[in-house]
């Protein structure tokens, strides 16, 4: 069955039924869990040649990969495949559920200097009452450093000192609002470039480009039974949005969605970091710095 969506002159969503998604931890860091995956430093591309992947250690972001994505007229997605650290996941779950009791620092498209992201986040944790020992633990340091490096990466790719940061918890209390109607359905971002990492919970799901047929009116057709690719928990991806090339009639943005929460777990949640590029306009539209 074919599904038609669009046009993508603004943020729009596929009206398809989404597929249902799929004790106090130590604050000391397990160094072995952070080791780089085999094959680090090697580029590989999916069969559709639109996705660039790189194996790397947690906390590593290669600016040259991002520059390759930006400079390419074919690539529209970069994935950093990183080893999963269950200790970090358990720490963040404990922090949200047991320490902060459903609260968490909330950044919503906050523009800030890339170098100040970790410091700003640490201040927010302190304001919420996180104890000094937890705030300065190794696992917390690992989380904050990864956020910091992700912001540096986006600033380095775009040549801007500033980035736009969003850090959101998606749980059962907010899933029935705008999130239920929006990101849980396949859509394309109308921005230039976005980095996304889900630290707790599965990452985004996307339709590979070779399953899509883009039309000059901005609509997209794909087989509803097309294979869905997934970004795993704690991996990072960088996606082009349609505003990356506003003159393209067909659009260049990645068709993606966020997975559903588990219905059998009332405490299930996702912790999602999104970093948008800061861009400027000239007579031809959006440009990188």
URHUSUL-V549763 format. One line per field, one symbol per residue. phi: phi as a letter, one per 40 degrees, with the letter a starting at -180 (. if undefined). A space follows every 50 residues. Layout:
phi->???
This chain:
phi->.cbbbhcccacbbccbcccccc.ccccccccccbcccdgdgbcabcccgb bbbacaccgbbccccccccccccbcbabbccbccbcccdccccccccbcc fgbadbbbfccacdcbccccccccccccgccdcccbccccccccccdccc ccdcccccgbcbbbbbbbcbbccbcccdcccbccbcabcbbcabcbbbcb hcccbacdcccbbcbccgcbbacccccbcbccdgcbbbbcbcccbccccc gbcccaacccccccbcccabbbbbbcccbbbbcchcbcc
